[in-house]
Amino acid sequence: MLKPSYISALMLGVILSGCTSQANTAPVSSETAAPLATKDNATNATQSATAASARASELADFARWQQKFRQRAIKSGIEPLIFDRAFKSVTLDQQVIKLDGSQAEFTRQIWEYLDTATSKSRVTTGKEKWQQLRTTLAAIESRYHVDAKVVMAIWGMETNYGSYRGNTNTIAGLATLAFEGRRREFAESELIGALKILQAGDVSPEKMRGSWAGAMGHTQFMPTSYLRYAQDFNNDGKRDIWSEDPTDALASTAAYLAHFGWQQGAPWGVEIKLPANFDYALAEQSNVKPTAYWRQLGVSTITGQPLPDYGDAAILVPAGAQGPVFAIFKNFNVIRRYNNATSYAMAVGHLADKLEGGGEFSAAWPRTERALSRSEKVQLQRVLTANGFNTQGADGVIGPNTHSAIRAYQQANGQVADGYASASLLEQLTKK
Ligand SMILES: [Ca+2]
């Protein structure tokens, strides 16, 4: 939770593949299989020696970083003994370096992501777990005023209801991220948070485990979020989000959502129908308007009823005019405080609804559209700009500027101007 968006994007695939920290168990070492010829053996030996010396120097650098960070931690109030015990068996985690350095080139379409995130088995398991924990969940709901279904859905999304909570030593993972330096500030402050948790005695260093990027326990709290929001709901004196018993973790999740303004009983969003002449420029998440405004434009529910009033709403068009369209409310943004990705918020909301007996969306997804790779998105931005439809840069991230450029192109070419970045659009533009 509270992961920066680049982690979220990366975690998307990782979480859904069913293994939070064991995403790839292949060794990082680049040394290859035994060569056939003696000459190659000699080369290989030289390479191994070079690699070994590089590793030794890296470990020396890590030790130097650790010494320096120890001073900072002590200044932040961490007792030397706590620090030394936490770091006793910590070494540089090569797997963490590898995962942090990989940038997702291939992404999945939103419907593929939702299919996995809200699969039949995830819904069935969720319903069973909800039944088993119904008394606890009802007590959590009544204390925090957060719907049990959304707490269940976050638990399902983050760790498949606790079945893969991650096995990376949190201190080692965060220390590696801090040492590696790309996000030192972030990792060091989370690391100090983790040390404060150890100092408070809620968990032992051995049991403080989670995903490679520092998220811990059943609902994957980052250490600083834990310090602010974790709850001891079963009153045993420990805020234990790591144990088999998910009670504290689920209450902590509810407390987190409550803090960011969860509205009990309100939906994350509803599927809607847009009027024929709808201006898709209005469909940006930042364009938040009162329900009356949307009603006046002719926006209705998918079944043609007046749009329900849950306060301000924005219009979400995740797959263009050909796919399902939604009005999203305050709770959608509350879910985004947990993980700031539109796809994640949709998945949590949709899963929560399904856990309560809801079904699939009414409109069909444009399933024949394949996903654009990151480099294709860059290419699309370049070719749009070259054709006079300026995307204000080509970073491979499809945002409001690219939507606007696509709409202008579509308008100029007599197409429905929904701003959707599709493979067929790229094809049109590159054929010209
Ligand atoms: Ca407890």
Residues whose N, C-alpha, C, O or C-beta is under 5 A from the ligand:
A	BS01	CA	D232 F233 N234 N235 D236 G237 K238 R239 D240 D248
